[in-house]
């Protein structure tokens, strides 16, 4: 667009500043003529939605591939009721006994696909491919020289430190979702950009099983060891370590952003709800048990505040540089989870963990005031999945995005997360929410049998005295998760 000089000198004087600052290209807020290049219509990276049937662009398709490396580290402690000098004396239960340092390293190839269906409306697909998942527990403060810290009440060893899990790989889940920009500031400059999205995650990989890379003696007839023993048949064939948590999930999000000059602040929240994919996995094995207090994974919610800075962009050539800074607060509700001790406890051969719990209780045929194991109820085996307490977390993230042209962009980023300390073996002994009947109460009663007893609930089949009773519980502290990633996108 070539500016024309006015005929009058006064009008020319008025137009002089515009002429001096004219750069030879159209401004973003000027009309776009048919002969001029179509300018970028990008919002913030976090609120960008692929669309279709927009202007002369009837269809949009984005393909993304990236590599992510994640490192997790945590200290594991245990409460103790050992009556030794410097430890508990019976009336006080300290939680300061060192157990080990947990570390995990994950290498993930992230594949993504975004397809525009209509203006500001798109479907998305993601496939995280885990190339490597290595976990281990190392010595913490000389804990390996004090094996009594890892014994059950009968003196049997739950596991030993150092401990190493087999390296896993494969696909955990496949995700499919939709994103919709209800408002778009590029279409209406008086409004912010407001994006909502829903994503479904579907477990597709082999379910995870608790394993010990060094092998454990299970009492097999041939005397051989098992790496991933089956809790139902420890001496049988080894199981596949697996990679999937065997959980389906629904993730909902909402993000609002508003560009002001060279910056675009944004805020948003998301909620992740998971549930067991099937009853054949280790996670689904306790589904439907009457006394179980918690049968679901934690509900995870997060709130994010962030700022994108766009210090440079060349709109006619579809080029720009974006720096993104964000902080996130996260809440994990109580739930059953594959904790840092999943492999170590799940592959243990201590009798307190290997012997099954009763699936239910019934009245004794000989004495109706007594509650005995119900023979028709299936036994409940311990598989390494435990009840964990609620905890909060804080995460910080920074990334840079370089859009090299109309069809290609690259991103490099890093994040750090810190989890609040929490107990990871916290299953209550009794479920007070179930109808309190003497026949099904089992040991969940108080009082003198001679003068009458009061029922406190129904036994929780997921409870293990060796793990969940105060004085025996395990906690995870000082958890840090560091992540680095790089990805590239091709935009058609």
C-alpha positions in Angstrom: 0.0 0.0 0.0 1.8 3.2 -1.2 0.8 6.4 0.7 -0.1 9.5 -1.4 1.2 13.0 -0.6 -1.5 15.6 0.1 -1.7 18.6 -2.2 -1.8 21.3 0.5 1.3 22.0 2.5 -0.7 22.0 5.7 -2.1 18.6 5.1 1.4 17.5 4.1 2.8 18.8 7.4 0.1 16.9 9.4 0.9 13.7 7.4 4.7 14.0 7.8 5.0 11.9 11.0 3.1 9.1 9.4 5.3 9.3 6.4 8.5 9.2 8.4 7.4 6.2 10.4 6.0 4.3 7.4 7.8 1.0 7.1 6.5 -0.1 3.7 4.2 -2.7 5.1 0.6 -2.8 6.4 -0.2 -2.4 10.1 -2.0 -5.3 11.9 -5.1 -3.2 12.4 -5.3 -1.9 8.8 -7.6 -3.5 6.2 -6.0 -6.2 4.2 -6.4 -5.7 0.4 -6.5 -8.5 -2.0 -3.0 -7.6 -3.3 -1.5 -7.5 0.1 -0.1 -10.5 2.1 -2.5 -12.1 4.6 -1.2 -11.1 8.1 -0.8 -13.5 11.0 -3.8 -14.1 13.2 -2.1 -15.8 16.0 -3.2 -15.6 19.6 -1.0 -16.8 22.5 0.5 -20.2 22.1 -1.6 -21.5 25.0 -4.9 -20.2 23.5 -4.1 -21.0 19.9 -6.8 -23.2 18.2 -6.5 -24.6 14.7 -9.5 -23.7 12.6 -11.0 -24.0 9.2 -13.3 -22.2 6.7 -11.6 -18.9 7.6 -11.0 -16.3 4.9 -9.4 -18.2 1.9 -8.1 -21.0 4.2 -10.7 -23.8 4.1 -8.7 -26.4 6.0 -5.9 -26.4 8.7 -3.8 -29.3 9.9 -0.9 -29.2 12.4 1.5 -32.1 12.9 3.7 -32.0 16.1 6.6 -34.1 17.2 8.7 -33.5 20.3 11.1 -35.1 22.7 10.7 -34.7 26.5 13.1 -35.8 29.2 11.8 -35.9 32.8 13.8 -36.4 36.0 12.0 -37.1 39.3 13.7 -37.3 42.7 12.2 -37.8 46.2 13.2 -38.8 49.7 11.4 -41.8 51.3 10.9 -41.9 55.1 9.1 -44.2 57.4 7.4 -43.8 60.7 8.8 -46.1 63.4 7.6 -47.7 66.6 11.0 -49.3 67.4 11.8 -49.0 71.1 15.5 -48.1 70.7 17.6 -45.3 72.1 16.9 -42.1 70.2 13.7 -43.6 68.6 10.2 -44.0 69.8 9.3 -45.0 73.3 5.8 -46.2 72.6 3.8 -43.0 73.1 5.4 -41.1 70.3 5.7 -42.1 66.6 8.4 -40.2 64.7 8.4 -40.0 60.9 12.0 -39.2 60.4 13.6 -42.6 59.7 15.5 -42.6 56.3 14.5 -45.3 53.9 16.0 -44.3 50.5 16.2 -41.8 47.7 13.8 -42.5 44.8 14.8 -41.4 41.3 13.1 -41.8 38.0 14.2 -40.9 34.5 11.7 -40.8 31.6 12.4 -40.3 27.9 9.2 -39.6 25.9 8.4 -39.0 22.3 5.3 -36.8 22.0 3.3 -37.0 18.8 0.4 -34.7 18.1 -2.3 -33.9 15.5 -4.6 -30.9 15.4 -7.4 -30.7 12.7 -9.5 -27.6 12.2 -13.2 -28.4 11.8 -14.6 -24.8 11.7 -13.7 -21.3 12.8 -11.9 -21.6 16.2 -12.9 -25.2 16.6 -10.6 -28.2 16.3 -10.1 -31.8 17.3 -6.8 -32.9 18.8 -5.0 -36.2 19.1 -1.9 -37.0 21.2 0.2 -40.2 21.6 3.0 -40.1 24.2 5.4 -42.9 23.4 7.6 -43.7 26.4 11.0 -44.6 25.1 12.5 -45.4 28.5 11.2 -45.3 32.1 13.9 -46.2 34.7 13.3 -46.2 38.4 15.4 -47.0 41.5 15.7 -46.4 45.2 19.2 -45.7 46.5 20.6 -45.3 50.1 19.6 -42.3 52.1 21.7 -41.3 55.1 23.0 -44.9 55.7 19.5 -46.4 55.7 20.9 -49.6 54.0 22.9 -50.3 57.2 19.7 -50.4 59.2 17.5 -53.1 57.7 15.2 -53.1 60.7 13.6 -49.9 59.3 12.2 -52.0 56.4 10.8 -54.9 58.4 7.2 -55.7 59.1 5.9 -56.3 62.7 6.9 -60.0 62.4 10.5 -59.1 61.5 10.3 -60.1 57.8 12.0 -57.8 55.3 9.6 -55.8 53.1 12.4 -54.9 50.6 16.0 -53.9 50.6 17.9 -50.8 49.5 19.3 -50.3 46.9 16.3 -51.4 44.8 16.0 -51.2 41.0 12.9 -51.6 38.8 13.2 -53.0 35.2 13.3 -50.3 32.5 9.9 -50.0 30.9 8.8 -48.7 27.5 5.7 -48.5 25.3 2.5 -46.5 25.1 0.5 -45.6 28.3 -2.5 -43.9 26.7 -3.9 -42.3 23.5 -5.7 -39.0 23.9 -8.4 -37.5 21.7 -10.0 -34.1 22.4 -11.7 -30.9 21.2 -10.7 -27.2 21.6 -13.1 -24.3 21.1 -12.2 -20.6 21.2 -15.5 -19.2 22.4 -14.0 -15.7 22.0 -11.1 -14.6 19.8 -9.5 -11.2 20.1 -8.3 -11.5 16.5 -11.9 -11.5 15.4 -13.2 -9.0 17.9 -10.5 -6.7 19.4 -12.8 -5.7 22.2 -12.9 -9.2 23.6 -10.1 -11.4 25.1 -9.4 -14.9 23.8 -11.3 -17.6 25.7 -10.6 -21.2 25.0 -12.3 -24.3 26.5 -11.3 -27.9 25.8 -12.0 -31.5 26.8 -9.7 -34.4 26.3 -10.3 -38.1 26.8 -7.4 -40.4 27.5 -7.7 -44.1 26.7 -5.4 -46.7 28.3 -4.0 -48.8 25.4 -0.7 -50.2 26.7 0.2 -53.3 28.7 -0.9 -52.7 32.4 2.0 -52.1 34.8 2.9 -54.8 37.3 5.2 -54.5 40.3 8.7 -55.8 39.5 12.2 -56.2 41.0 14.9 -56.1 38.4 17.2 -58.2 40.7 14.5 -60.9 41.0 12.9 -62.3 44.1 12.6 -65.8 45.5 9.0 -66.8 45.4 9.2 -70.5 46.4 8.8 -71.7 42.9 9.2 -75.5 42.5 12.3 -75.1 40.4 13.9 -72.7 42.9 14.2 -69.9 40.3 13.6 -66.2 40.9 10.8 -64.1 39.5 11.3 -60.5 38.3 7.5 -59.6 38.2 5.8 -62.2 40.4 2.1 -62.7 40.2 0.6 -62.1 43.7 -2.0 -64.7 43.1 0.5 -67.3 42.0 4.0 -66.1 43.0 5.7 -69.3 41.8 4.1 -69.1 38.4 5.3 -67.5 35.2 6.8 -64.0 35.2 4.5 -61.2 34.2 5.2 -58.3 31.8 6.4 -55.2 33.6 4.0 -53.2 31.5 4.0 -49.4 31.1 0.3 -48.3 31.3 -1.4 -47.2 34.5 -4.5 -48.9 33.1 -6.5 -45.8 33.7 -8.9 -43.9 31.4 -9.2 -40.2 32.0 -11.1 -37.0 31.2 -9.3 -33.7 31.3 -11.2 -30.4 31.1 -9.5 -27.0 30.7 -10.3 -23.3 30.3 -7.8 -20.5 29.4 -8.3 -16.8 28.9 -5.7 -14.5 27.4 -5.5 -10.9 26.3 -2.7 -9.3 24.2 -1.6 -5.8 25.1 1.2 -4.5 22.9 4.2 -6.9 23.2 2.8 -9.0 26.0 -0.2 -11.4 26.4 -1.0 -12.4 30.0 -3.3 -15.4 30.5 -4.9 -17.5 33.2 -6.7 -20.8 33.3 -7.4 -24.0 35.1 -7.8 -27.7 34.3 -9.2 -30.8 36.1 -8.1 -34.4 35.5 -10.3 -37.2 36.6 -9.1 -40.8 36.1 -10.9 -44.1 36.5 -10.0 -47.8 36.2 -9.9 -49.0 32.6 -10.8 -52.6 33.4 -11.2 -55.0 36.2 -8.4 -57.3 35.0 -5.6 -54.8 35.7 -3.9 -54.6 39.1 -5.6 -51.3 39.7 -9.1 -52.6 38.9 -8.7 -55.8 41.0 -10.3 -54.1 44.1 -13.2 -52.5 42.3 -16.6 -53.2 43.9 -15.3 -54.3 47.3 -17.7 -53.3 49.9 -15.2 -52.2 52.6 -12.8 -50.3 50.3 -12.7 -46.7 51.3 -10.9 -45.5 48.1 -11.1 -47.3 44.8 -10.3 -44.3 42.5 -7.1 -42.5 41.5 -6.6 -38.9 42.9 -8.6 -36.1 41.3 -6.1 -33.5 40.1 -6.9 -29.8 39.7 -4.5 -27.0 38.7 -4.6 -23.2 38.3 -2.2 -21.3 36.1 -1.0 -17.7 35.7 1.3 -16.9 32.8 2.7 -14.3 30.5 3.7 -14.5 26.9 6.2 -11.9 25.6 6.5 -11.2 21.9 9.6 -9.0 21.5 9.9 -9.5 17.8 7.6 -10.4 14.9 7.6 -10.0 11.1 4.0 -10.5 10.2 4.3 -10.4 6.4 6.7 -13.3 6.6 4.7 -15.1 9.3 7.7 -15.0 11.7 7.8 -14.2 15.3 9.6 -15.0 18.6 7.6 -15.8 21.8 8.8 -16.3 25.4 6.3 -17.9 27.8 6.5 -17.8 31.6 4.0 -19.5 33.8 3.4 -20.6 37.4 0.9 -23.4 38.4 -0.6 -24.5 41.6 -1.7 -28.1 41.8 -3.9 -30.1 44.1 -4.0 -33.9 44.3 -6.9 -35.4 46.3 -6.6 -38.6 48.3 -6.7 -41.7 46.1 -5.1 -45.0 45.2 -1.9 -44.5 43.2 1.2 -46.1 41.8 3.5 -44.5 44.3 7.3 -44.3 44.4 7.2 -47.6 46.4 5.0 -49.4 43.9 7.6 -51.8 42.6 9.4 -52.3 45.9 6.3 -53.1 47.9 4.4 -54.9 45.2 7.2 -57.4 44.5 7.8 -58.0 48.3 7.6 -61.6 49.5 7.0 -60.7 53.1 4.1 -62.7 54.5 2.4 -59.6 55.8 2.0 -58.4 52.2 1.7 -61.7 50.3 -1.0 -63.3 52.4 -4.4 -62.2 51.0 -6.9 -60.2 53.1 -10.5 -61.4 53.4 -12.7 -59.9 50.8 -15.6 -59.8 53.3 -17.1 -61.1 56.6 -20.3 -62.8 57.6 -21.9 -64.0 60.8 -20.6 -67.2 62.3 -23.0 -70.1 62.0 -22.1 -71.2 65.5 -22.4 -67.8 67.2 -24.3 -64.9 65.6 -22.4 -62.4 67.7 -19.2 -63.3 65.9 -18.1 -62.2 62.5 -15.9 -64.6 60.4 -14.4 -64.6 57.0 -17.0 -65.0 54.2 -15.9 -68.0 52.2 -17.9 -66.8 49.2 -15.9 -63.5 49.0 -12.8 -63.6 46.8 -9.5 -63.0 48.7 -7.7 -59.6 48.2 -4.1 -59.7 47.2 -1.6 -56.8 47.6 -0.3 -55.6 44.3 1.8 -52.6 45.2 -0.9 -49.9 44.7 -1.5 -48.0 47.9 -3.8 -45.3 49.3 -2.0 -41.9 49.4 -2.9 -38.7 51.3 -3.8 -35.4 49.6 -1.0 -33.0 48.8 -0.3 -29.8 47.0 2.3 -28.9 44.4 3.8 -25.9 42.7 5.3 -25.8 39.2 7.1 -23.1 37.2 7.7 -23.3 33.5 9.5 -21.3 30.8 9.6 -21.8 27.1 10.5 -20.1 23.8 8.8 -20.5 20.5 10.3 -19.5 17.2 7.9 -19.5 14.2 10.3 -19.6 11.2 7.6 -19.2 8.6 4.0 -19.8 7.7 4.3 -23.5 8.0 6.9 -24.3 10.6 7.6 -23.5 14.2 9.8 -24.8 17.0 9.6 -24.7 20.8 12.2 -25.3 23.6 11.1 -25.4 27.2 11.8 -26.4 30.8 9.8 -26.8 33.9 10.3 -27.5 37.6 7.7 -28.9 40.1 7.9 -29.4 43.8 5.4 -31.7 45.6 4.3 -31.3 49.2 5.3 -34.1 51.6 2.6 -36.8 52.0 2.1 -40.3 53.2 1.8 -42.9 50.5 0.6 -45.8 52.6 -2.5 -44.4 54.3 -5.3 -46.9 54.0 -7.7 -46.8 57.0 -8.4 -50.2 58.7 -12.2 -49.7 58.6 -14.8 -48.1 56.4 -17.3 -46.3 58.6 -19.5 -45.3 55.7 -20.9 -48.7 55.1 -24.0 -50.0 57.0 -22.7 -51.0 60.4 -23.8 -54.6 61.0 -22.3 -56.9 63.5 -22.3 -59.8 61.0 -20.0 -58.0 58.5 -17.9 -56.0 61.0 -15.0 -58.4 61.4 -12.5 -56.7 63.7 -14.1 -53.3 63.2 -15.7 -53.2 66.6 -14.9 -51.8 70.0 -16.0 -52.7 73.6 -16.1 -55.7 75.8 -17.8 -58.8 74.3 -19.3 -59.6 77.7 -21.1 -56.3 78.0 -21.7 -55.6 74.3 -19.7 -54.2 71.5 -20.1 -51.2 69.1 -19.5 -51.7 65.4 -17.2 -49.0 63.9 -17.5 -50.1 60.2 -16.5 -52.7 57.7 -12.9 -53.9 57.3 -11.0 -52.2 54.5 -9.5 -55.0 52.4 -6.8 -52.6 51.0 -5.5 -52.0 54.5 -2.2 -53.6 55.5 -1.0 -53.3 59.1 2.6 -53.5 58.0 2.2 -50.4 55.8 -0.8 -48.4 56.9 -0.8 -48.5 60.7 0.8 -45.4 62.4 4.3 -46.4 63.3 4.7 -48.3 60.0 3.6 -45.8 57.4 5.8 -44.6 54.5 6.0 -41.0 53.4 7.5 -39.2 50.3 9.2 -35.9 50.9 11.2 -33.3 49.0 9.8 -34.4 45.7 11.2 -32.5 42.7 10.3 -33.1 39.0 12.4 -31.4 36.3 11.5 -31.6 32.7 13.1 -30.4 29.4 11.5 -30.6 26.0 11.9 -29.6 22.4 9.3 -29.9 19.7 8.5 -28.9 16.1 5.3 -28.3 14.3 4.4 -28.4 10.7 1.3 -26.3 9.9 -0.7 -26.9 6.7 
